[in-house]
Amino acid sequence: MTSSSSIVIVGAGVLGLCTAFELHRRGRSFLVVDPGEANASAVAAGMIAPAMEAAIDDASPERAALFRESRDLWPDFAQAAGIALARRPAEWRGGDAAVIAARMRALGFQASLNGDRVVTDEDYQVNPGQALAAMKAALSDAVMTGRVEAVRRTGGGWRVQTDRRALQTDAVVLATGAEGAVLGLPQAVRQQVAAIQPIRGQIGTMTQALAAHVVRGPGAYVAPMGTGVVVGATMEPGRRDTAPDAAAGERLVQAAWRVLGRTLEPLEIEWRAGVRGATADGLPLA
């Protein structure tokens, strides 16, 4: 059986679903192929953080402007997609607070400094689980469960072979994160896919409401999530395993308590790990 749509999107993480929803808003014909497995988008704190990320990474003015412009697209998109967008303060706590505040201000972000704390109102947050579910619900039948096995050029289009059926399409969007290249891709595309680096990240979730807004500091962050918080996160380039690492979790917990200024308490934490794809310069790849 073969069906057709003008665009096939391979992958149903945040990038695949955001691409699909934007095409939906523009009235385009598309189909998302969702492998149905847990992806890195669900193992995240959902921070849309141009001010904090720019300051922590000591970003260039051009990079900071890209971060800000990306954030500014979110309110309209979130409202259209039914995504709950939290617009609350974000805080940095640590001995280098003055440096963080100075970098934010130099890049045009608002920041207030009080001792070893920096607070900005420029960062947002979403709940990844709610965001992914909202987009899938909005896209409805345009999301099919399956795994792409191969692609093949057919005249001016593509034949996408899944484990369920063949799809005929004018264009293919790969939103497969750190996964390997699909069989049949052109050499130039395979080279781009091969350049994507896997980065393993581990986070922990707790039911206790330890923070009312995102709190970051050396070695960890604590961010509200549902009725509890998420604690994160490791960044381990080159790793593809997703089994939680107890030692890494212990280090994150100790750093989180230091950030919060609290003594270590025995709390129940659920650890998860995901693998996302990254480019050498940290910028989007199209």
Sequence and secondary structure as in RCSB ss.txt:
>XXXX:A:sequence
MTSSSSIVIVGAGVLGLCTAFELHRRGRSFLVVDPGEANASAVAAGMIAPAMEAAIDDASPERAALFRESRDLWP
DFAQAAGIALARRPAEWRGGDAAVIAARMRALGFQASLNGDRVVTDEDYQVNPGQALAAMKAALSDAVMTGRVEA
VRRTGGGWRVQTDRRALQTDAVVLATGAEGAVLGLPQAVRQQVAAIQPIRGQIGTMTQALAAHVVRGPGAYVAPM
GTGVVVGATMEPGRRDTAPDAAAGERLVQAAWRVLGRTLEPLEIEWRAGVRGATADGLPLA
>XXXX:A:secstr
 EEEEEEEEE  SHHHHHHHHHHHHTT  EEEEE  S  GGGSS  EE HHHHHHHTT  HHHHHHHHHHHHTHH
HHHHHHT  EE   EEEESTTHHHHHHHHHHTT   EEETTEEEES  EEE HHHHHHHHHHHHGGGEEE  EEE
EEEETTEEEEEESS EEEEEEEEE  TT    BT  HHHHHHHHT EEEEEEEEEESS   SSEEEETTEEEEEE
TTEEEEE   EET    S  HHHHHHHHHHHHHHHT        EEEEEEEEE TTSS   
